[in-house]
């Protein structure tokens, strides 16, 4: 149970970081040169990587929960 809770907390933290990154890009995009800056920077790639990492962590938590329920 403790293993599951730790993985869940880590996944939630990663999801929060990804959401914050997406919000920053959304705010940057609304500025005068923000769209140009976002399109030509690596911030989109960074946020994309954070989202994929969070998604993978949540998948691992889901798999751990399913395994725990089947025991």
Secondary structure, DSSP 8 states (H G I E B T S, - for coil): -HHHHHHHHHHHHHHHHHHHHHHHHHHHHTSTTHHHHHHTSSHHHHHHHHHHHHHHHHHHHHHHHHHHHH-
